[in-house]
Amino acid sequence: MRDSNRPLIGKLDRRSFLRLTGLAGGGLMLGVTAGCSENDPPPPAFTADGKPAFQPNAYIQISEDGIVIYAPSPEIGQGVKTSLPMIAAEELDAAWDDVTVVQAPIDPERFPRQVAGGSTSIPGLWMPMRQAGAVARDMLVSAAALRWEVDAGEVETRDSMAVHRPTGRTLSYRELASAAAQLPVPDPDDVPLQSPDQWTLIGKRIGGVDNRPLVTGAPLFGIDKQLPDMVHASFVKCPAAGGRVKSANLDVVKRQPGVIDAFVVEGTGVPTELLDGVAIIARDTWCAFKAREVLEVDWDESSAAADSWQAAQDRARELAGGNGPEEVVDKGNVEKALEAAATRVEGFYQYAFVSHAQLEPQNTTGWFHDGKLELWAPTQTPQSALELVARVLDLDPADVTIHQMRAGGGFGRRLMNDYVVEAAAIAMRVDGPVKLTWKREDDMAHDFYRAGGFHALRAGLDADGRVTAWDNHFISFTHDGEEPVRGGGHDGNIDPGPFVRNYRITQTLLPWQVPTGYWRAPGSNVIAFAHQGFLHELSTAAGRDHLAFMLELLGKSRWLDEGSQWALHTGRTAGVIRKAAEAAGWGRDLPEGHGLGLAFYFSHAGHVAEVAEVSVGPNRRVDVHRVTVAADVGPIVNLSGAENQVKGSVIDGLSAMLGQRVTFEAGRAQELNFHQYPLLRIPRAPEVDVHFIQSDYPPTGLGEPALPPLAPAVANAIFAATGERVRRMPLTAAGFS
C-alpha cells in the first residue's frame, strides 16, 4: 500500500491566469498554467498586424473557425490527448463534436511542466483545465448578456451555445468569441465550477481523438517522421554499458551499399546523456542496419559494467539469513514480538530485472540548419530532453526545438532521453535531416531496466491469527554505494507497515553498474508481489479467509496521513477490496485445479484491488482466465480511456509475471529480442472485468495503479489452486509455464 509519486498540484491564482490570457482580435484565446513564476514574461496579445498572437500555451481558443483545445501533455498511449481537453470542454459546455484537439507545442517558457509519467497528468491538470473552461464560459455568457441587453443570470450554456432562458434565443460560441475577447477576465476563483450532477461529458465513453488516424496508418509516431532528403542513422554502443570506443573499421563500413558516412561519437560517459558509439549514416534504415554486420569495434571496457545476475542471486541467498546494515524503518520491538508469536512465518521472494519492451523502438529525427537544431522525438519528458540536448552539445536552449511526436509506448523508458541526445549529436554532423532508429536488440541491450530484488520476510501471528510482527530484509542494488538504484528503493510507508505495531525493514545494497530506471508503477510493481503475497501466507497460516483477514488488518476508516488527499484511506481500500471480491464471486465453488487470488495495492494515489481466477494444468501451465479489478481514483474523466488503462495494466503485469526477465553476465543483457523475452499473446490474455467506484475525491492517475496488484493476485490464486507458494518472478523461474 504505497504511494511513491504523489501528484503535485499547483494552485492557479488570478495573476497566473491573467498572465496567460490573450485578448485576440478575431477570437478568444485563454490559457492557464499551474505554478508559473510571476517573473515569466507575458506572451504578446497581438502581432504587429493586429492578428492573434501565437500563444502555444493557450489551452482554449475560440474563433469564428471553431473551438480548439490544446492537449499539453505528451501522448504515449495513456489517452491524455483526449481526456485533458474533455475536462476543459466540460466546464466550457462545449459539444464534443465542435472541439478540435491539438497537441500543444513544447514550450518551457509557457508550460511549466509537460511530462507523461507518474500518473500525474489528470491530477496535475484537473483544476487548471476546469478553470480554463469555466472562465471562458463565464466570459461568453457575459458577452451574450450584453448582446441581448439582459441580466447574465438569465443566460445558460449548452452544446457550444449561449441560451437566453426566458425567450429561447441562442448564440453560438463562434458568434460570441470576438465580443467575449473584449471583456475583462474574471478572477478564476470567483467563477463557479460545475457540480458532478451537471456533467454531460466527464464519465462518458469517448473515443480517442487519434483513433481514426491510428487505424488508418497516419504518420503520428516518431518512427513515422519523414522529411525531404532525409537520411537514416544507426548507432552502435558497447554491449556493456560504459564501454568506450578505442578504434573501429570505419573505412570498411563506408564501402557498404547505401552507406553515406560512418564516424565515432564521443560521449560523456553518463548513460542518461550520451555514451560512446559509432554512427552509421545511410540512404535507408535497412542499409544502415546491414552495414552494422561488418562493423568491428575495439571497445575499452575498463570502466564498463561487469555485473552478473547469477552472482547477485547467490549473494542475496547468503545474506538472507540476517538483517541488513541499514535500517529503513524500525518501530516497536520486532525481535521480542517474533519470540512471543504463536505462529512464525518466513518467506524469501525474488524478482528479475525486466525491460520496458515498448513496441516502437527508440527513435528521433534531427535537423541542424541555420545554426539551430530541430528534433522530432517521442519522449515522455520533452522539456527535460530540450535542456539535456542543449547542455550536452553546448547549445543555447533557445536554438533547440523539440516537436512532440506520439510515442508507441513508454512505461517509464522514455523518461530517459539518451536516444534524443544521440540523434542530436549525429544531426550536428550530417548535412540535412537524419532519423536515428534503434534495432530491437539495441532497445533490449541498452534499456534502463526495472531493478531486480529480494525480500527475506519474517512475521509473527498471535493466537487469534492477527499480525504482531513484520520483518523484511530488503536486498537491492546501488550504483554509488549510498542510494538504491532508480526504481529499486523501499520506504517504510507501505503495507502493512501502518497496520502492524512491530515493523522493521532493513536494507542491503549490492553494487551494480547496469543502468536501471522507472518501470510502470515504479517500486510498487514488485514490492506488491512480495508484500501482498506474504500477507496471503500469513492469512493461510492463521487459517483465516484472506478477504476477512485483509479487512480486519485495515481497522477503522481513516486517512493514514490526515489532511492529505493523496494518502491511503482505509475506507476506500476496504471499498475496492469488497467490490472486487463481490464482483469476482469470492468464495464460490470452482472447478478442480482452479483458484481465486485477492490482492490490493495503493500506488500513485490510486486504491486498486484485484481478484484473479487461475488454473494450473498437469504440465504446470498457468492460465489466468479472469481478472476482476475494482478501483477508486476519484471521478473518471473518460470511461473508455480509463478501462483501457486498467486492462493494459493487467496485460502488462501478467506479461511480465509469466515469463519476462533480463539476465546479465559480464554486464551484458542476455535476452535481446522477443523470442527470448516473450510478450503475452492474445490466446493467453484473460478477460478483464473493470469496476470503478466514482468517489467525490479529486481524481488521481490511472496509468499505473492497476498493475501492482496483478502479480500477487495471480500468485495467491496459484496457491489456492495447487497449494504451491509462488515466491519468484517470472513464473518460468519458478518452474511454471
C-alpha positions in Angstrom: 0.0 0.0 0.0 2.3 2.6 -1.3 2.3 6.0 -3.0 5.7 6.7 -4.5 4.7 9.6 -6.7 2.2 12.0 -5.1 0.9 14.4 -7.7 2.0 18.0 -7.2 -0.9 20.3 -7.8 -0.1 24.0 -8.5 -2.7 26.5 -7.3 -3.9 28.7 -10.1 -4.0 32.3 -8.9 -5.6 35.3 -10.7 -2.2 36.7 -11.7 -1.2 33.5 -13.3 -4.5 33.2 -15.1 -4.3 36.8 -16.4 -0.7 36.4 -17.4 -1.7 33.6 -19.8 -4.8 35.2 -21.2 -4.6 36.9 -24.6 -7.3 39.1 -26.0 -7.1 38.1 -29.6 -8.7 40.4 -32.2 -11.0 37.9 -34.0 -11.4 35.4 -31.2 -11.0 34.5 -27.6 -7.8 32.7 -26.5 -7.4 31.6 -22.9 -4.8 29.6 -21.2 -4.0 28.6 -17.7 -0.9 27.1 -16.1 0.0 25.6 -12.7 2.8 27.1 -10.7 4.1 29.7 -13.2 6.7 32.2 -12.0 5.5 35.7 -11.8 8.8 36.8 -13.4 7.9 35.0 -16.6 7.4 37.5 -19.4 3.7 37.6 -20.6 3.0 36.4 -24.1 2.0 39.1 -26.6 -1.7 39.6 -27.2 -1.4 40.7 -30.8 1.1 40.5 -33.6 2.2 43.7 -35.4 -0.6 43.4 -38.0 -3.3 43.0 -35.3 -3.8 39.3 -35.9 -4.0 36.9 -32.9 -0.6 36.3 -31.4 1.0 32.8 -31.4 0.3 31.5 -28.0 1.1 27.8 -27.8 0.4 27.7 -24.1 -3.2 28.8 -24.5 -5.4 25.8 -23.7 -8.6 27.1 -25.2 -9.0 29.1 -28.4 -12.4 30.1 -29.8 -12.9 32.0 -33.0 -15.2 32.1 -36.0 -13.4 29.0 -37.2 -14.4 27.0 -34.2 -13.2 25.7 -30.8 -9.7 24.5 -30.3 -8.5 22.9 -27.1 -4.8 22.2 -26.7 -3.6 18.9 -25.1 -0.4 19.9 -23.1 1.0 16.5 -22.0 2.8 14.0 -24.3 0.5 11.2 -25.6 2.2 7.9 -25.1 -0.9 5.7 -25.3 -2.4 6.7 -22.0 -5.2 8.8 -23.6 -4.4 12.2 -22.2 -4.7 13.9 -25.6 -8.4 13.1 -25.3 -9.1 13.2 -21.5 -7.4 16.5 -20.7 -9.3 18.5 -23.4 -12.5 16.8 -22.2 -12.1 18.4 -18.8 -11.9 21.9 -20.3 -14.7 21.1 -22.7 -17.0 20.0 -19.8 -16.6 23.3 -18.0 -16.9 25.2 -21.2 -20.2 23.5 -22.0 -18.9 22.7 -25.5 -20.3 20.0 -27.6 -17.5 17.5 -28.1 -18.2 17.3 -31.8 -17.4 21.0 -32.0 -14.0 20.7 -30.5 -10.7 20.3 -32.4 -8.0 18.9 -30.2 -4.4 19.9 -31.0 -1.2 18.7 -29.4 0.4 21.7 -27.7 3.9 22.7 -28.8 6.8 22.1 -26.4 7.5 25.5 -24.8 9.1 25.5 -21.3 8.5 29.3 -21.0 4.8 28.9 -21.2 4.1 25.4 -20.0 5.9 24.9 -16.7 5.6 21.1 -16.9 5.0 19.0 -20.0 5.6 15.4 -18.9 4.0 12.0 -19.1 4.9 9.9 -16.1 3.9 9.1 -12.5 0.2 9.1 -13.4 0.2 12.8 -12.8 -1.4 14.3 -15.9 -5.0 14.2 -14.8 -4.4 15.2 -11.1 -1.9 17.8 -12.1 -4.1 19.5 -14.7 -7.6 18.8 -13.3 -8.2 22.2 -11.8 -6.3 24.3 -14.3 -8.2 22.7 -17.2 -11.5 23.1 -15.4 -10.9 26.8 -14.6 -9.8 27.5 -18.1 -13.2 26.2 -19.4 -15.2 27.8 -16.6 -13.7 31.3 -17.2 -14.2 31.0 -20.9 -17.8 30.0 -20.4 -18.3 32.9 -18.0 -17.0 35.4 -20.5 -19.2 34.0 -23.3 -22.2 34.3 -21.0 -21.4 37.9 -20.3 -20.9 38.6 -24.0 -24.3 37.1 -24.8 -26.0 39.1 -22.0 -24.5 42.3 -23.4 -25.7 41.5 -26.9 -29.2 40.8 -25.7 -29.2 43.5 -23.1 -30.3 41.1 -20.4 -29.0 40.0 -17.0 -26.3 37.4 -17.2 -28.3 35.3 -14.7 -30.8 34.7 -17.5 -28.2 33.1 -19.8 -27.3 29.5 -19.6 -25.0 27.4 -21.8 -25.1 24.1 -23.5 -23.7 22.4 -26.6 -21.4 25.3 -27.6 -24.2 27.9 -27.3 -25.4 30.6 -25.0 -29.2 30.4 -24.4 -31.5 33.1 -23.2 -33.7 31.1 -20.8 -36.8 33.3 -20.9 -37.0 33.7 -24.7 -35.1 30.7 -26.0 -32.8 32.9 -28.1 -29.4 31.3 -28.9 -25.9 32.5 -29.9 -23.1 30.1 -30.8 -19.7 30.4 -29.2 -18.3 31.2 -32.6 -20.6 34.2 -32.8 -19.7 35.4 -29.4 -15.9 34.9 -29.4 -14.9 38.3 -30.7 -17.1 40.2 -28.3 -16.1 38.0 -25.3 -12.4 38.8 -26.1 -13.1 42.4 -25.3 -14.3 41.7 -21.8 -12.3 41.8 -18.6 -11.1 38.4 -17.4 -12.8 37.4 -14.1 -10.8 36.0 -11.1 -10.9 32.3 -11.7 -11.5 31.7 -8.0 -14.7 33.7 -8.4 -16.1 31.6 -11.2 -18.2 28.7 -10.1 -17.3 25.2 -11.4 -20.0 22.8 -12.4 -21.0 20.1 -9.9 -20.8 16.5 -10.9 -24.5 16.2 -11.4 -24.2 18.8 -14.1 -21.6 16.9 -16.1 -22.6 15.7 -19.5 -19.2 14.7 -20.9 -17.0 13.6 -18.0 -17.5 10.0 -17.2 -18.7 9.1 -20.6 -17.0 6.7 -23.1 -15.3 8.9 -25.6 -13.2 7.5 -28.4 -9.6 8.7 -28.6 -9.2 11.8 -30.8 -6.4 10.0 -32.7 -8.4 6.7 -33.2 -9.1 7.2 -36.9 -5.6 8.4 -37.8 -4.2 5.4 -35.9 -6.3 2.7 -37.6 -5.7 4.3 -41.0 -2.0 4.4 -40.6 -1.4 8.2 -40.3 2.2 9.1 -39.5 1.7 10.1 -35.9 4.6 8.4 -34.2 8.2 9.4 -34.1 9.3 6.4 -36.2 6.9 7.7 -38.9 8.5 11.0 -39.3 9.7 11.9 -42.9 11.4 15.0 -44.1 12.6 15.8 -47.7 16.1 14.5 -48.4 16.2 12.7 -45.1 18.9 10.1 -44.4 19.0 7.4 -41.8 21.3 6.5 -38.9 22.1 3.6 -36.7 24.2 3.9 -33.6 26.2 1.1 -32.1 27.3 1.2 -28.5 29.3 -1.2 -26.3 27.2 -4.2 -25.2 28.4 -3.5 -21.7 27.2 -0.1 -20.6 30.0 2.5 -20.3 32.5 1.0 -22.8 34.5 3.5 -24.8 35.5 3.3 -28.5 39.2 2.6 -29.0 39.0 2.0 -32.7 36.7 0.9 -35.5 36.9 -0.3 -39.1 35.1 2.8 -40.4 36.6 2.5 -43.9 35.1 -0.9 -44.4 31.7 0.3 -43.2 31.8 3.3 -45.5 32.2 1.0 -48.5 28.9 -0.9 -47.8 25.9 -0.5 -50.1 23.9 2.7 -49.4 26.2 3.9 -46.7 26.9 7.6 -46.8 29.2 8.0 -43.8 30.4 6.4 -40.6 32.0 8.1 -37.6 32.8 7.8 -33.9 30.7 9.8 -31.5 32.5 10.6 -28.3 30.1 10.6 -25.3 30.1 11.9 -21.8 30.3 8.5 -20.2 26.9 9.1 -18.5 24.2 6.6 -19.6 21.4 9.1 -19.3 23.3 11.5 -21.5 25.5 10.2 -24.3 27.7 7.1 -24.4 30.5 6.5 -26.9 29.4 4.8 -30.1 29.7 4.5 -33.9 27.2 6.2 -36.1 26.4 4.8 -39.5 24.6 7.1 -41.9 22.9 5.5 -44.9 20.2 6.2 -47.5 17.7 4.0 -45.7 17.4 2.1 -42.4 18.0 -1.3 -44.0 21.3 -0.3 -45.4 22.4 1.2 -42.0 21.4 -2.0 -40.2 23.1 -4.2 -42.8 26.4 -2.2 -42.5 26.5 -3.0 -38.8 27.1 -6.6 -39.7 30.6 -5.7 -40.9 31.4 -3.2 -38.2 34.2 -4.2 -35.9 34.8 -2.0 -32.8 37.7 -2.4 -30.3 36.0 -1.4 -27.0 37.7 -0.2 -23.9 35.7 -1.9 -21.1 37.9 -0.9 -18.2 35.1 1.2 -16.7 32.2 -0.7 -18.3 29.5 -2.6 -16.4 30.6 -6.2 -15.5 27.5 -7.3 -13.5 26.3 -10.9 -13.1 22.6 -11.7 -12.2 23.6 -15.2 -11.1 26.2 -13.8 -8.8 23.7 -11.3 -7.4 21.2 -14.1 -6.7 23.9 -16.2 -4.9 24.9 -13.3 -2.8 21.3 -12.4 -1.8 20.8 -16.0 -0.7 23.8 -15.8 1.5 22.6 -12.5 3.1 19.0 -13.5 3.6 19.5 -15.1 7.0 20.4 -11.9 8.7 19.4 -8.3 8.8 20.6 -5.6 6.5 23.2 -3.0 7.7 20.8 -0.1 7.1 17.5 0.5 8.9 14.8 1.9 6.6 12.2 1.8 9.3 12.1 0.3 12.8 9.1 0.7 15.1 8.2 -1.3 18.2 10.3 -4.4 19.1 10.2 -6.8 16.2 12.5 -9.4 17.8 10.6 -9.6 21.0 7.3 -9.8 19.2 8.6 -12.6 17.0 9.7 -14.5 20.0 6.3 -14.2 21.6 4.4 -15.0 18.5 2.1 -18.0 18.5 3.0 -18.7 14.8 6.0 -17.5 12.9 6.2 -17.5 9.1 9.2 -17.0 6.8 9.5 -16.5 3.0 12.1 -15.4 0.5 10.8 -13.5 -2.5 12.8 -12.5 -5.6 12.1 -10.9 -9.0 14.3 -10.4 -12.0 15.3 -7.4 -14.0 12.8 -6.6 -16.8 12.9 -4.4 -19.9 10.3 -1.8 -20.9 9.8 -3.6 -24.3 7.7 -0.8 -25.8 6.7 -1.8 -29.3 8.1 1.3 -31.0 11.9 1.2 -30.8 13.7 4.3 -29.7 14.0 6.9 -32.5 14.4 10.6 -33.1 14.7 12.7 -36.2 17.1 15.6 -36.1 18.0 18.5 -38.4 20.6 21.1 -37.7 20.2 24.0 -40.0 20.7 27.8 -39.9 22.5 27.5 -36.6 19.5 25.8 -34.9 18.6 22.3 -34.1 15.2 20.8 -34.6 14.2 17.4 -33.2 11.1 15.2 -33.6 11.1 12.9 -30.7 8.6 10.5 -29.0 9.7 11.4 -25.4 7.8 11.4 -22.1 9.8 14.4 -20.9 10.3 16.8 -23.9 11.2 19.8 -21.8 13.9 17.8 -20.0 15.1 16.5 -23.4 15.5 20.0 -24.7 17.5 21.1 -21.7 19.7 17.9 -21.8 20.5 18.3 -25.5 21.4 21.9 -25.1 23.7 21.1 -22.1 25.4 18.1 -23.6 26.0 19.7 -27.0 26.8 23.1 -25.6 23.9 24.8 -27.4 21.7 27.7 -26.4 18.4 26.2 -25.4 16.7 28.9 -27.5 18.3 27.3 -30.5 16.8 23.9 -29.8 13.3 23.0 -30.8 11.6 19.7 -29.9 8.5 18.7 -31.7 6.4 16.2 -29.7 5.6 13.0 -31.5 3.2 10.4 -30.3 5.1 7.5 -28.6 4.4 3.9 -29.3 4.6 3.0 -25.6 6.8 4.4 -22.9 6.1 2.8 -19.5 8.9 4.9 -18.0 11.6 4.2 -20.6 11.1 7.4 -22.4 11.6 9.4 -19.2 15.3 9.0 -20.2 16.4 10.9 -23.3 19.6 9.3 -24.2 18.3 8.4 -27.7 17.3 12.0 -28.3 20.8 13.2 -27.4 22.3 10.6 -29.7 20.1 11.8 -32.6 21.0 15.4 -31.8 24.8 14.6 -31.8 24.5 12.8 -35.1 22.4 15.6 -36.7 25.1 18.1 -35.8 27.5 16.2 -38.2 25.1 15.5 -41.0 24.2 17.8 -43.8 20.4 17.7 -43.8 17.7 15.8 -41.7 18.6 12.4 -40.3 16.5 9.9 -38.5 18.1 7.7 -35.8 16.3 4.3 -35.4 17.3 1.7 -32.9 17.1 -2.0 -33.6 15.0 -4.1 -31.2 18.3 -5.6 -29.9 19.5 -2.0 -29.2 16.3 -1.4 -27.2 16.9 -4.6 -25.1 20.6 -4.2 -24.7 20.5 -0.5 -23.7 17.4 -0.2 -21.6 17.1 1.4 -18.2 15.8 -1.8 -16.6 13.4 -2.3 -13.8 15.6 -3.5 -11.0 15.6 -7.0 -9.7 15.4 -7.5 -6.0 15.0 -9.8 -3.0 12.9 -9.8 0.2 13.7 -12.0 3.1 10.5 -11.8 5.2 9.6 -12.9 8.7 6.3 -12.3 10.5 4.6 -13.3 13.7 0.9 -14.1 14.5 -0.8 -14.2 17.8 -3.2 -16.9 18.9 -6.1 -15.2 17.2 -4.3 -15.0 13.9 -3.5 -11.3 14.0 -0.2 -9.9 12.7 2.0 -8.9 15.6 5.4 -8.5 13.9 6.8 -8.0 10.4 10.4 -8.0 9.4 11.8 -7.5 5.9 15.5 -7.7 4.9 15.3 -6.0 1.6 18.2 -6.7 -0.8 18.5 -4.3 -3.8 21.2 -2.6 -5.8 23.2 0.6 -5.8 25.3 2.5 -8.4 27.1 4.8 -6.0 27.3 2.7 -2.8 24.9 5.0 -1.0 21.5 5.2 -2.6 19.3 2.5 -4.2 19.2 2.4 -8.0 16.3 4.1 -9.8 13.2 2.1 -9.1 15.0 -0.1 -6.6 14.2 1.7 -3.4 12.0 0.8 -0.4 10.4 3.0 2.2 8.5 2.4 5.4 5.2 3.9 4.4 3.9 0.8 2.6 1.7 -2.1 3.5 1.4 -3.5 6.0 3.6 -1.0 7.9 0.9 1.3 9.1 -1.1 -1.6 10.4 1.5 -3.6 12.4 2.8 -2.4 15.7 6.2 -4.1 15.4 7.5 -3.4 12.0 11.0 -3.3 10.6 12.7 -3.0 7.2 16.5 -3.3 6.9 18.3 -3.0 3.6 21.4 -4.3 1.9 22.5 -2.7 -1.4 24.6 -4.8 -3.8 27.0 -2.9 -6.2 25.5 -2.7 -9.7 26.6 -0.8 -12.8 24.0 -1.7 -15.5 21.6 1.3 -15.8 18.2 1.0 -14.2 15.1 3.2 -14.4 11.4 3.6 -13.7 9.1 0.8 -15.0 5.3 1.1 -14.9 4.3 1.8 -11.2 7.9 2.1 -10.0 8.7 0.3 -6.8 5.1 -0.7 -6.3 5.2 -3.1 -9.2 7.5 -5.5 -7.3 7.0 -4.7 -3.7 3.3 -5.5 -4.1 4.3 -9.0 -5.2 6.4 -9.7 -2.2 4.3 -8.0 0.5 0.8 -9.0 -0.7 2.0 -12.5 -1.4 3.5 -12.8 2.1 0.3 -11.4 3.6 -1.5 -14.3 2.0 1.0 -16.6 3.6 0.0 -15.1 6.9 -3.7 -15.4 6.4 -3.2 -19.1 5.3 -1.0 -19.8 8.4 -3.7 -18.2 10.6 -6.4 -20.4 9.0 -8.3 -17.2 8.0 -10.2 -16.2 4.9 -8.0 -13.8 3.1 -10.7 -11.3 2.4 -11.7 -11.1 6.1 -8.0 -11.1 7.1 -7.3 -8.0 4.9 -10.3 -6.1 6.0 -9.5 -6.7 9.7 -5.9 -5.6 9.2 -7.1 -2.2 7.9 -9.0 -1.3 11.0 -11.4 1.7 11.2 -12.0 4.0 8.2 -9.5 6.8 8.2 -6.7 8.7 6.3 -3.3 7.4 7.1 -2.0 10.9 6.7 -4.7 13.2 7.9 -5.3 16.2 5.7 -3.6 14.7 2.6 -5.9 13.7 -0.1 -3.0 11.8 -1.7 -2.6 9.4 1.3 -4.1 5.9 1.7 -7.6 5.9 3.0 -8.6 2.7 4.7 -12.3 3.1 3.9 -11.6 3.5 0.2 -9.2 0.5 0.5 -11.9 -1.6 2.1 -14.4 -0.4 -0.5 -12.3 -1.7 -3.5 -11.4 -4.9 -1.8 -15.1 -5.7 -1.1 -16.1 -4.6 -4.6 -13.5 -6.8 -6.3 -14.3 -9.8 -4.2 -18.1 -9.4 -4.7 -17.8 -9.0 -8.5 -15.4 -12.0 -8.7 -17.7 -14.2 -6.7 -15.2 -14.7 -3.8 -15.8 -18.0 -2.0 -17.7 -19.6 -4.9 -17.1 -23.2 -5.9 -14.5 -23.6 -8.6 -13.5 -26.4 -11.0 -10.7 -28.7 -9.9 -7.3 -27.1 -10.5 -8.8 -23.5 -10.3 -8.2 -20.9 -7.6 -9.0 -17.3 -6.8 -6.4 -14.9 -5.5 -7.0 -11.5 -4.0 -4.6 -8.6 -3.6 -4.7 -4.8 -3.0 -2.2 -2.1 -3.5 -2.1 1.7 -3.1 0.0 3.2 -5.8 0.3 6.7 -7.3 -2.7 7.8 -5.1 -4.9 5.1 -6.6 -6.7 2.5 -4.5 -7.0 -0.8 -6.5 -7.9 -4.3 -5.6 -7.8 -7.3 -8.0 -9.1 -10.9 -7.9 -7.5 -13.4 -10.4 -9.1 -16.7 -11.4 -6.3 -19.1 -12.4 -6.0 -22.7 -13.3 -2.8 -24.8 -13.3 -2.6 -27.7 -15.7 -0.8 -31.0 -15.2 2.2 -29.6 -17.2 2.3 -26.7 -14.8 0.9 -24.4 -17.4 -0.7 -21.4 -15.7 -3.8 -19.9 -17.3 -5.3 -16.7 -16.0 -9.0 -16.8 -17.0 -10.3 -13.7 -15.5 -9.1 -10.7 -13.6 -11.6 -8.6 -11.7 -10.5 -5.1 -10.9 -12.0 -2.5 -8.6 -10.5 0.9 -8.5 -11.2 4.2 -6.6 -9.3 7.0 -8.3 -12.0 9.7 -7.9 -14.2 10.7 -10.8 -13.4 9.0 -14.1 -12.8 11.5 -16.9 -13.1 9.2 -19.9 -14.6 5.9 -19.1 -13.3 4.3 -22.4 -9.7 5.5 -21.8 -9.9 4.5 -18.1 -11.0 1.0 -18.9 -8.2 0.7 -21.5 -5.6 1.9 -18.9 -6.7 -0.7 -16.4 -6.9 -3.5 -19.0 -3.5 -2.5 -20.3 -2.0 -2.6 -16.8 -3.3 -6.1 -16.2 -2.0 -7.4 -19.5 1.4 -5.6 -19.0 1.6 -7.0 -15.4 0.7 -10.5 -16.4 3.0 -10.5 -19.4 5.9 -9.6 -17.1 4.9 -12.1 -14.5 4.6 -15.1 -16.8 7.9 -15.1 -18.5 9.8 -11.9 -18.8 13.3 -11.4 -17.3 16.6 -9.9 -18.4 19.7 -11.6 -17.0 23.2 -10.2 -17.2 26.7 -11.7 -17.5 29.8 -9.5 -17.8 27.5 -6.5 -17.8 25.7 -7.7 -20.9 22.0 -8.4 -21.3 21.4 -12.0 -22.4 17.9 -11.6 -23.7 17.9 -9.3 -26.8 14.6 -9.9 -28.6 11.1 -11.2 -28.2 11.9 -14.8 -28.9 13.9 -14.7 -25.6 11.6 -12.1 -23.9 8.0 -13.3 -24.5 5.2 -10.8 -24.7 1.7 -12.0 -23.7 -0.2 -13.3 -26.8 -3.9 -12.9 -27.4 -4.8 -16.6 -26.7 -3.5 -16.3 -23.2 -5.0 -12.9 -22.4 -7.6 -13.1 -19.6 -11.0 -11.5 -19.5 -10.6 -8.3 -17.5 -13.7 -7.1 -15.6 -13.3 -3.4 -14.5 -15.3 -1.7 -11.8 -14.8 2.0 -10.8 -16.0 3.5 -7.5 -16.9 7.0 -8.6 -15.9 8.8 -5.4 -16.0 12.5 -4.8 -12.3 12.9 -4.1 -10.2 14.7 -6.6 -9.1 12.5 -9.5 -5.8 10.7 -9.4 -3.9 9.0 -12.2 -4.7 5.6 -13.7 -1.8 4.6 -15.9 0.0 2.7 -13.2 -2.1 1.8 -10.1 -3.8 -1.2 -11.6 -0.5 -3.0 -12.3 0.9 -3.8 -8.9 -2.0 -6.0 -7.5 -1.9 -8.3 -10.5 1.2 -10.4 -9.7 0.2 -11.1 -6.1 -3.4 -11.8 -7.0 -2.2 -14.4 -9.6 0.4 -15.9 -7.2 -2.2 -16.2 -4.4 -4.6 -17.9 -6.9 -1.9 -20.4 -7.9 -1.6 -21.3 -4.2 -5.4 -21.7 -3.9 -5.4 -24.0 -7.0 -2.3 -26.1 -6.1 -1.1 -25.5 -2.6 2.2 -24.4 -4.0 3.6 -21.0 -3.0 5.0 -18.7 -5.7 7.8 -16.5 -4.4 9.7 -15.9 -7.7 9.0 -13.9 -10.8 8.7 -14.6 -13.6 6.7 -17.8 -13.2 9.0 -19.6 -15.6 11.8 -19.1 -13.0 9.6 -21.0 -10.5 9.1 -23.9 -12.9 5.7 -22.9 -14.3 4.9 -22.4 -18.0 
